[in-house]
Amino acid sequence: MTIKAVYMDNAAATRLDEEVLEAMMPCYFENYAVATSEFGYSQGLEAREILADARTRLAASLGAEPGEFIFTSGSTESSNLALKGVAKALGDKKGKHIIISSIEDFPVLHSARALEKQGFNVDYLEVDEYGLINTEQLAELLTDQTILVSIQHSNQEIGTIQDIETIGRLCREKKVLFHTDATHTFTRVPLDVGKIPVDLITVSAHTIHGPKGIGGLYIRKGTQIAKIMDGGYQEFDLRAGAENIPGAVGFARAVDLVSDEENARLKEMRDKIIELILAKIPHVTLNGHPEKRVPQNANITFHYVEGESITLHLDMYGIAVSTGSACFSRSLEASHVIMGIGGDHERAHGSIRFTLGRYNNMEEVVHIVDTMAKIVGNLRLISPLGKEGGV
């Protein structure tokens, strides 16, 4: 069988599931009204009920109540609201101290930097070689002025899963709010707010075969947070703008379709990628924790060759992956994650991220590794870097 194209950049975006689209279609052509108040017209009331049903199902997937889940345009808005909303609500009341990890995804990292310009004091926790924070260091940094800790559930590049239960417990003891970005763990790793002391959680549909442009923020009841976008009073007066009802319906349906069996299959393929690459290609390094990682992520550095060259050559074979190379970054900077775990520029530039989804299979895994072996070998033969490490 000839494989025409292989897509393994599912951490960036996933293909929409047909069942998700089917669930969304009536909201475009039949129930397309905005969600009105209880005194509105019948079509608006029906739209309101549809939105409420999606909210209830999504909240339940986290073990939360419907009133604790608000819809956003995606993970970027959710994390911006979490950090800036808490800062706005508590900055002048309690303090201006925030703690995040040094390898957070850009919505959290850049929100924290923006708040620094507004006078907030931000501490950036260093991580170990696997990308794990030091909880003892976190405990030492917590003060009476600390208003928020934001540590991702898993890293967007290397897939390492943080011990958010311990982090949450430390925050709870100090009466500090705790936010976690669960964009890459939601539905893939168990997350129950009844068991884990977390106050705010960022989630998104685009990583689980749902529609783009819809996400959510779990906000534990009683959490002090202020809206950051002016307009109407939608989403419990925390997120202005007409609700994306088709997106909300698609998001809920996408969550329904994720199963334990699927996650087990993703893990099996992930492990096979790592196993085959380590066996067939010399001079490689697995980035991230070997065990504490999301089931769909494998990030590997291929030394003595540029990740940019690898991805371009893979594209010629119809294979899509991502790289930590600065050349593929709009900031023109090497991956801050690889650098954060102790890597140098060479390790960052040679890193390739494989992220699996529902539509990948084991045949593609074998095909992509065989293709990688050929490409990396050829590139090392012609690259000045390759001459240092051989092929």
Secondary structure as GFF3:
##gff-version 3
##sequence-region A 1 391
A	DSSP	beta_strand	6	7	.	.	.	ID=ss1
A	DSSP	alpha_helix	18	29	.	.	.	ID=ss2
A	DSSP	alpha_helix	42	61	.	.	.	ID=ss3
A	DSSP	three_ten_helix	66	68	.	.	.	ID=ss4
A	DSSP	beta_strand	69	72	.	.	.	ID=ss5
A	DSSP	alpha_helix	75	90	.	.	.	ID=ss6
A	DSSP	beta_strand	97	101	.	.	.	ID=ss7
A	DSSP	alpha_helix	106	117	.	.	.	ID=ss8
A	DSSP	beta_strand	121	125	.	.	.	ID=ss9
A	DSSP	alpha_helix	135	141	.	.	.	ID=ss10
A	DSSP	beta_strand	146	150	.	.	.	ID=ss11
A	DSSP	alpha_helix	164	173	.	.	.	ID=ss12
A	DSSP	beta_strand	177	181	.	.	.	ID=ss13
A	DSSP	beta_strand	200	204	.	.	.	ID=ss14
A	DSSP	beta_strand	215	219	.	.	.	ID=ss15
A	DSSP	alpha_helix	234	237	.	.	.	ID=ss16
A	DSSP	alpha_helix	245	257	.	.	.	ID=ss17
A	DSSP	alpha_helix	260	280	.	.	.	ID=ss18
A	DSSP	beta_strand	284	287	.	.	.	ID=ss19
A	DSSP	beta_strand	297	302	.	.	.	ID=ss20
A	DSSP	alpha_helix	307	316	.	.	.	ID=ss21
A	DSSP	beta_strand	319	320	.	.	.	ID=ss22
A	DSSP	beta_strand	322	323	.	.	.	ID=ss23
A	DSSP	three_ten_helix	326	328	.	.	.	ID=ss24
A	DSSP	alpha_helix	336	340	.	.	.	ID=ss25
A	DSSP	alpha_helix	345	349	.	.	.	ID=ss26
A	DSSP	beta_strand	351	355	.	.	.	ID=ss27
A	DSSP	alpha_helix	362	382	.	.	.	ID=ss28
A	DSSP	alpha_helix	386	389	.	.	.	ID=ss29
###
